[in-house]
């Protein structure tokens, strides 16, 4: 099968890797030149790391940090409110909880996708190529240079502003203000080590969520072999308006950060004063959509289910999408038909839509604020599964899930049903 992937970010390279391994010919069209692939840090939770490790991803080479301890602490006192020992999570959940710099994760995925070694044909990545139009029924995509490219399957992995969403659903998905925004910045560990007061706060593999009154919280964790400290500061911001366009790189100032967290512990304020490049991210919510595919076109990642940062699952859910597609399109008959592809896309939606939609709603609130999402999340969970109400329950729900195993189970049932229908002359 020939596959075109639109978007060469984490989700796009992950699905390209998975489909390559499944034996398909994959081309990635990416609008950027990959020169500015810096970004900040990202959680690679056990539900995602098990997929990457299954594919042979080298977490050590990507300088990922395994979480050893997680705490929720008071902003004013820094005293722990909740502590979790994460040192045995690899055994508990079947895979580690990693913290990664986006650029290093991206580089590792690009290597998996394009390296000559490995199963299947290396993925071709074509840069400076932006999609402007799709034909879902014909399986074509038109680029800005007016060239038209055809494939058996087109995967739109080009983010929340993807034009493919309208092609699939027939309408735009409006963005609603949450009344909050997030500051994002990195501080080199060495900078904090040079000051005795801030050096005393450093701990390898520590995930912190520091909370205060209202929606204010500061998420702090290391990446890049503990050489860089990543910060996300969520706060009320009435400048965020309905319909505003998501922008992950609006400029902000360290004084903006300090004004929001002015009543935090003095040692923490000394940490924040060392930030030199701060970005502001308006937090906008989009409802789950009713379908992710049409014809030969399928949405994944932020194009299908944009996430707010509260659960740390945005990248993980894109990787789950990639894992599911790679398993569902494994062992595709060489004489596959359009109906076969459509049937497998239905299977993909059956595996992914309810889980990702539930986590999309979970992501509207911190794990200590379950009352904010309980009612809306209920419709996407099986009757036998309760909406999590404690941080430990969110971890259990999010981390233990094995998308490879689940996808294989669905494929086995699908294949067995096809055999049975064939035996009675109905297929």
QUIVEN-V701835 format. One record per backbone hydrogen bond with DSSP energy under -0.5 kcal/mol. NH is the residue of the N-H (numbers start at 1). CO is the residue of the C=O. If there is no record, write none. Layout:
{{NH	CO} {NH	CO}}
This chain:
{{3	25} {4	153} {5	27} {6	4} {6	155} {7	5} {7	29} {13	9} {14	10} {15	11} {16	12} {17	13} {18	14} {19	15} {20	16} {21	17} {22	18} {23	20} {24	19} {25	1} {26	24} {27	3} {28	124} {29	5} {30	28} {30	126} {37	34} {38	36} {42	100} {44	98} {45	43} {48	45} {49	45} {50	46} {51	48} {52	48} {53	49} {54	50} {55	51} {56	53} {57	52} {59	57} {62	58} {63	60} {64	59} {65	99} {66	64} {67	97} {68	205} {69	205} {70	84} {71	207} {72	82} {73	209} {74	79} {75	211} {78	74} {81	72} {82	72} {84	70} {86	68} {86	84} {87	68} {89	86} {91	88} {92	88} {93	89} {94	90} {95	89} {98	44} {98	96} {99	65} {100	42} {102	40} {103	38} {105	101} {106	102} {107	103} {108	104} {109	105} {110	106} {111	107} {112	108} {113	109} {114	110} {115	111} {123	113} {124	26} {125	123} {126	28} {126	124} {127	125} {128	32} {129	30} {132	142} {133	142} {135	140} {139	135} {140	135} {141	149} {142	133} {143	147} {144	130} {146	143} {149	141} {151	139} {152	2} {153	2} {154	296} {155	4} {156	154} {156	298} {157	6} {157	155} {162	159} {165	162} {167	163} {168	164} {169	165} {170	166} {174	172} {176	285} {178	283} {180	283} {181	235} {182	281} {183	233} {184	279} {185	231} {187	229} {189	227} {190	227} {191	188} {192	188} {193	189} {194	190} {195	192} {196	194} {199	195} {200	196} {201	198} {202	199} {206	203} {207	69} {207	205} {208	206} {208	220} {209	71} {210	218} {211	73} {211	209} {212	216} {216	213} {217	234} {218	210} {219	217} {219	232} {220	208} {220	218} {221	230} {223	228} {225	63} {227	223} {227	224} {228	223} {229	187} {230	221} {231	185} {232	219} {233	183} {234	217} {234	232} {235	181} {237	179} {240	237} {243	175} {244	241} {250	247} {250	280} {252	278} {256	253} {257	253} {258	254} {259	255} {260	256} {261	257} {262	259} {264	261} {265	75} {268	265} {269	265} {270	266} {271	267} {272	268} {273	269} {274	271} {275	272} {278	252} {279	184} {280	250} {281	182} {282	247} {282	280} {283	180} {284	282} {285	176} {289	304} {294	297} {296	136} {297	294} {298	154} {299	292} {300	156} {303	300} {304	301} {305	301} {306	302} {310	363} {311	308} {312	309} {317	313} {318	314} {319	315} {320	316} {321	317} {322	318} {323	319} {324	320} {325	321} {326	322} {327	323} {328	324} {329	325} {330	327} {332	329} {336	333} {341	337} {342	338} {343	339} {344	340} {345	341} {346	342} {347	343} {348	344} {349	345} {350	346} {351	347} {352	348} {353	349} {356	352} {357	353} {358	354} {359	355} {360	356} {361	357} {362	358} {363	359} {364	361} {365	362} {369	366} {372	369} {373	370} {374	370} {377	373} {378	374} {379	375} {380	377} {381	378} {385	382} {386	384} {393	390} {394	390} {395	391} {396	392} {397	393} {398	394} {399	395} {400	395} {400	396} {401	397} {403	401} {406	402} {407	403} {408	404} {409	405} {410	406} {411	407} {412	408} {413	409} {414	410} {415	411} {416	412} {417	413} {418	414} {419	415} {420	416} {421	417} {422	418} {423	419} {424	420} {425	422} {426	421} {427	421}}
